[in-house]
């Protein structure tokens, strides 16, 4: 099933890769399976209720310790599957600030 024009090519995972969704404020967490991923987004199968996704913006936690994550926004919901778009940090113009 195709969902619009994608700019980045998706990589479909052959094995079930468990990841988590977590609220930006850290108040909720949801287990899910990463189905495919690209540079700009991912498709996930979510365990449990999708009520918490009303926040529209959350973290996709890729490691068990939480050290690898991407901030993302909800793009679509199709049953237990969701599509997310990764939110890019805006690059600041000018010189970097170096703490003293």
N, C-alpha and C positions, 0 to 999 in steps of 0.2 A: 504494500500500500504506500503510495507516495503522498507526501504532505508538502506541497508547494515547491518552489525552486530553492534548492539548497546550494550554497556557495562552496561548501567544503564536502569532500567525499567521506562517506561513513565507512567505518570498519566494523564489521559484524563479528562478535565474539563467539568462538566455537564452544567454550565452556561457560557455565553459569558463574559470573563474577559478582559476589556479594558486596554491596556498598550501602551507604546510609544517606538519607536526607536529614538535614538538621535545620531547625529554625535559625534565622539570623541572630535572634536573641538567646538561642540555646535552650529554650523552654520545651522543645519537642524534638523527637527523633523517630524516623521511620526506616525500617529495613527494606531494601529493594535489590533487584538484580539488574546489572548493567547489560543491556541487550546489544546496543551498538553505540559508537562514539565517533565524533569528528572533532576537528579543531574548534568548531563553533557551537556544538551542542551534543546531546545524547538522548537515547531512548531507554526508558527504564520500566521494569515491571515492579509495581509497588505492593508490598505486603500490608494488609490491613486497610483501614479507612483512609480516604483521601481528604477528609475534612480539614486537616491541618494545612493543606496546600492552598487554601483560600488566601494565604499570605502572599502568594504570587512570587515571592522572592525568598530563597533559602540557599543553604550550602549543600553541595554534593560531596560527601566525605568519602574519599577513595581508599584510605588506609585505615587499619584497625586502630591506630594510635591517633588518628585525626590530623596527621602532619601533612597529608596531601589532600587538598580540597579545591573546589571551584565554586565560586558564587554563581548562581544561576536564577533564571526566571522561568516560570511555567509558560509553555507555548500551547500545549494541547493535552486533553485527557481523552482516552479511548478505552473505556472499561478499566482494567487494572494497569494499563500501560499509559505512560505519560511521556511527553516530549519536552525537553528543557533546552534553553539557549544559555550559553555561558556569557556572563556579564564581564566585559573587559574593563580593566581599570583605565581611566582616562590619563593619558600622559600629560604631565605638567610641562609648560614651556619655561624656559629660563634655566638658570643654574640650579643644581641640586643643593639642598640645605645640608650642610655637614655639621653634626653636633660637636660641640667643643668639650 
